[in-house]
């Protein structure tokens, strides 16, 4: 039986992987995040299952390689935490590119609705029997302009939701999909004309801190920012300054730039060390959720099923449709990647 080490495991992960595992794999579950120090827990295994906040850097990959790990199965769509250059021709990497675009897109809209209509504040008030409406004024989404950065599967579902609210949609993507009824504009135009800006793009060297001190200056004073993608798309310190100076109206964040040691864990009994996060959490016009956009039964089922199928395909020498490598990354054109011809990257 093929042995697999699953890192950063929560109870819901184990539940769904146990449901979807057909007995082909013996999965050892660990609460520890995968990094160079914890990689040794995979001793005796042929594969590892990892998550978005695991540190799969050069040292971790080398440790896994020495242990005989053949494949890293990411149970998420993102992969910015992997050193693909180091992994190339050593360890295959597969992912789950489309577990449920509806889950994340709906969470993005939930953040916008909650933030705009002050649901979070009203909920706290009414629990104290305070039914005052003071300070709870929002705005109609109807006919407002929303800028969507990234028009992949999640972005397109979110666009459909926004159109259902009667919003005007502007979009930006390095690789625009002109087969869809989407109005693409420059990033500068999107930032300057949008009442709401929602991020649905991957984190790359080019997209890191795309929202920063300079781009924040382009935005309307009553603009709202929603981020359900990757925390480092936003310069958190610059965002905090803009919010405190009231140069933008609010932010709904399901991700945070320095979340890796905080999110998915109960830190309620500890003294916060991250001053920026502490200040953001305390602002009345900011809502932060703990990277839960993916957290639906449908998404968890699809994640477990696709991850198991990725592993099964690897160990049965089948084509790896969800494999990604150093040359598969956006902009990669090197013919050394053989997936298109031979079904695998190397």
C-alpha positions in Angstrom: 0.0 0.0 0.0 1.3 3.5 -0.9 2.0 5.6 2.2 1.2 9.3 2.1 2.0 12.0 4.8 -0.7 14.7 5.0 0.5 17.9 6.6 -1.3 20.8 8.3 -4.3 18.5 8.8 -7.6 19.7 10.3 -10.5 17.5 11.4 -12.5 18.3 8.2 -9.5 17.4 6.0 -9.3 13.9 7.7 -13.0 13.4 7.4 -13.2 14.1 3.7 -9.9 12.3 2.8 -11.0 9.2 4.7 -14.3 9.3 2.7 -12.6 9.6 -0.7 -9.7 7.3 -0.1 -10.6 3.9 -1.7 -8.1 2.0 0.4 -5.3 2.5 -2.2 -3.4 4.9 0.1 -2.4 4.7 3.7 -2.6 8.3 4.8 -0.7 9.4 7.9 -2.2 12.7 9.2 -0.1 15.4 10.9 -1.2 18.7 12.3 2.3 20.1 11.7 2.9 22.4 8.8 5.3 21.0 6.2 8.7 22.7 6.3 12.4 21.7 6.4 12.1 20.6 10.0 8.9 18.6 9.8 9.6 17.0 6.4 11.2 14.0 8.3 7.7 13.0 9.4 7.3 11.7 5.8 9.9 9.0 6.4 8.7 5.8 4.8 6.2 7.5 2.6 6.2 7.9 -1.2 4.1 11.1 -1.3 3.0 14.1 0.7 -0.1 16.1 0.8 0.5 19.8 1.5 -1.5 23.0 1.9 -1.3 26.7 1.1 0.7 27.9 4.1 3.3 25.1 4.2 6.8 26.2 3.5 8.0 24.1 0.5 11.2 25.9 -0.1 14.6 24.6 -1.4 15.5 23.0 2.0 12.2 21.3 2.4 12.2 19.9 -1.2 15.8 18.6 -0.7 14.8 16.9 2.5 11.7 15.3 0.9 13.8 14.2 -2.1 16.4 12.5 0.2 13.5 10.7 1.9 12.4 9.3 -1.4 9.2 11.4 -1.9 8.0 11.1 -5.5 5.1 13.6 -5.6 3.8 16.6 -3.6 0.0 16.8 -3.9 -1.2 20.3 -3.0 -4.8 20.2 -1.7 -5.3 23.8 -3.0 -5.1 25.8 -6.2 -2.3 28.1 -5.1 1.4 27.2 -5.4 3.4 30.4 -4.6 4.8 28.6 -1.5 6.8 26.1 -3.7 10.3 26.4 -5.0 9.5 24.9 -8.4 13.0 25.4 -9.7 14.4 23.2 -7.0 11.6 20.6 -7.4 12.0 20.3 -11.2 13.1 16.8 -12.2 13.2 15.8 -8.5 9.6 15.7 -7.2 6.4 16.1 -9.2 3.9 18.7 -8.0 0.2 18.4 -8.6 -2.6 20.6 -7.4 -6.4 21.1 -7.2 -7.1 24.0 -9.7 -10.8 24.1 -9.5 -12.3 22.7 -6.2 -15.2 25.1 -6.1 -15.0 28.5 -7.7 -18.5 29.2 -6.3 -17.3 28.8 -2.7 -14.7 31.5 -3.0 -16.7 33.8 -5.2 -19.7 33.6 -2.9 -17.5 34.3 0.1 -16.1 37.4 -1.6 -19.7 38.7 -2.1 -20.5 37.8 1.5 -17.6 39.9 2.7 -18.8 42.8 0.5 -22.4 42.6 1.6 -21.4 42.3 5.3 -18.9 45.2 5.1 -21.2 47.5 3.1 -24.4 46.9 5.2 -22.5 46.8 8.5 -23.9 43.3 9.3 -21.0 42.6 11.6 -21.6 45.7 13.7 -25.4 45.2 13.7 -25.0 41.7 14.9 -22.9 42.7 17.9 -25.3 45.6 18.8 -28.5 43.6 18.8 -26.9 40.9 21.0 -26.7 43.7 23.6 -30.3 44.8 22.8 -29.0 47.9 21.0 -31.3 48.5 18.0 -30.0 51.9 17.0 -29.3 52.4 13.3 -26.7 55.0 13.8 -23.6 54.4 11.8 -25.1 51.5 9.8 -25.7 53.3 6.5 -24.5 51.4 3.4 -24.9 51.9 -0.3 -26.8 50.2 -3.1 -24.6 47.8 -5.2 -27.0 48.3 -8.1 -25.3 50.3 -10.9 -22.1 50.6 -8.9 -18.8 49.7 -10.7 -16.9 46.8 -9.5 -13.3 46.1 -10.6 -12.4 42.4 -10.8 -8.7 41.6 -11.0 -8.3 38.1 -12.4 -10.9 36.4 -14.6 -10.2 32.7 -14.1 -12.8 30.3 -12.9 -13.4 32.1 -9.5 -13.3 35.6 -11.1 -15.8 34.6 -13.7 -18.2 33.2 -11.2 -17.8 36.4 -9.1 -18.5 38.5 -12.2 -21.7 36.6 -12.8 -22.8 37.2 -9.2 -22.0 40.9 -9.5 -24.0 41.2 -12.7 -26.9 39.6 -10.9 -26.8 42.6 -8.5 -27.0 44.9 -11.5 -23.4 46.1 -11.1 -21.1 47.4 -13.9 -18.1 45.1 -14.1 -14.6 46.2 -15.2 -11.9 43.5 -15.3 -8.2 43.1 -15.6 -6.2 40.0 -16.4 -2.8 39.4 -17.9 -4.4 36.7 -20.0 -7.9 38.1 -20.8 -10.7 35.7 -21.9 -12.2 37.5 -24.9 -14.7 34.7 -25.4 -16.7 36.0 -22.4 -18.8 39.1 -22.1 -16.2 40.9 -20.0 -15.1 44.6 -20.2 -11.3 44.5 -19.9 -9.5 47.7 -19.0 -6.0 48.7 -17.7 -5.2 48.2 -14.1 -5.0 51.9 -13.6 -8.5 52.5 -15.1 -9.9 49.7 -12.9 -8.5 51.2 -9.8 -9.6 54.7 -10.5 -13.1 54.0 -11.7 -14.2 51.2 -9.4 -16.4 51.6 -6.3 -15.4 48.1 -5.3 -12.2 46.2 -6.1 -12.1 42.4 -5.7 -8.9 40.4 -6.2 -9.1 36.9 -7.8 -5.6 36.4 -9.2 -2.6 34.3 -8.3 0.4 35.6 -6.4 3.4 36.0 -8.6 6.4 38.3 -8.6 4.5 40.6 -10.9 1.3 40.7 -8.8 2.9 40.9 -5.4 1.8 44.2 -3.7 -0.2 45.2 -6.7 -2.2 47.2 -4.2 0.3 49.5 -2.6 0.8 53.1 -1.5 0.9 54.4 -5.1 -2.1 52.4 -6.5 -4.2 53.2 -3.4 -3.8 56.9 -4.4 -5.6 56.1 -7.7 -8.7 54.8 -5.9 -11.9 56.6 -4.9 -12.2 57.8 -1.3 -15.3 55.6 -0.9 -13.8 52.5 -2.6 -13.9 49.1 -0.9 -11.3 46.4 -1.4 -12.1 42.7 -1.2 -9.3 40.1 -1.2 -10.1 36.3 -1.2 -7.0 35.3 -3.2 -3.5 35.8 -1.6 -2.6 38.2 1.2 0.6 39.5 -0.4 -1.4 40.9 -3.3 -1.8 43.8 -0.9 0.8 45.8 0.9 -0.8 45.5 4.4 1.0 48.5 5.9 0.0 50.7 3.0 -3.6 49.5 3.3 -3.6 50.3 7.0 -2.4 53.8 6.4 -5.0 54.5 3.7 -7.8 53.2 5.9 -6.6 55.3 8.9 -6.3 58.4 6.7 -9.8 57.6 5.3 -8.5 57.6 1.7 -10.6 54.4 1.1 -13.8 53.3 2.7 -13.1 49.7 3.8 -11.6 46.3 3.3 -12.9 42.7 3.4 -10.0 40.3 3.7 -10.1 36.5 3.8 -6.3 36.4 3.4 -3.4 38.3 5.0 0.2 38.8 3.9 1.7 37.3 7.1 -1.0 34.7 7.8 1.1 31.5 7.7 1.7 31.3 11.4 -1.7 32.7 12.4 -4.6 31.5 10.2 -6.3 28.2 10.7 -5.2 28.2 14.4 -6.8 29.4 17.6 -4.6 32.2 18.8 -7.2 33.7 21.2 -5.1 33.1 24.3 -1.9 34.7 22.9 -0.7 38.3 22.8 -0.7 39.5 19.2 2.8 40.0 17.8 1.7 41.4 14.4 0.9 45.1 15.0 -0.5 45.7 11.5 -3.0 42.8 11.8 -3.9 43.9 15.3 -4.7 47.4 14.0 -6.6 46.1 11.0 -8.8 43.8 13.1 -9.7 46.8 15.4 -10.9 49.0 12.6 -14.7 49.2 12.3 -14.6 49.3 8.4 -12.5 46.1 8.1 -13.7 42.5 8.1 -11.1 39.8 8.3 -12.0 36.1 8.0 -9.5 33.3 8.5 -8.9 32.1 4.9 -12.3 30.3 4.9 -13.4 31.1 1.4 -12.9 27.5 0.3 -14.7 26.1 3.3 -17.8 24.4 2.0 -18.8 20.8 2.0 -18.8 20.8 -1.8 -15.3 22.3 -2.0 -13.8 20.0 0.7 -15.3 17.0 -1.2 -13.8 18.1 -4.5 -10.4 18.9 -2.9 -10.1 15.4 -1.4 -11.4 13.6 -4.5 -9.1 15.5 -6.9 -6.1 15.1 -4.6 -6.6 11.4 -4.3 -7.1 11.1 -8.1 -3.9 13.1 -8.7 -2.0 10.6 -6.5 -3.6 7.7 -8.1 -2.8 8.9 -11.6 0.8 9.5 -10.6 1.4 6.0 -9.1 -0.4 4.4 -12.1 1.9 6.2 -14.6 -1.0 8.1 -16.1 -1.1 11.6 -17.5 -1.0 14.3 -14.8 -3.5 16.9 -16.0 -3.1 18.9 -12.7 0.7 18.8 -12.7 2.7 22.0 -12.7 6.4 22.7 -12.9 9.0 25.4 -13.3 8.2 25.7 -17.0 4.5 25.5 -16.6 4.3 28.7 -14.5 2.8 31.8 -16.1 5.1 33.0 -18.8 7.0 29.6 -18.9 7.7 28.6 -22.5 10.7 26.3 -22.2 10.1 23.1 -24.3 11.7 21.0 -21.6 8.3 20.7 -20.1 6.9 17.6 -21.9 3.3 17.6 -20.4 1.6 18.5 -23.6 3.3 15.7 -25.6 3.9 13.0 -23.0 1.3 13.8 -20.3 3.9 14.7 -17.6 6.2 17.7 -17.0 9.3 15.5 -16.7 
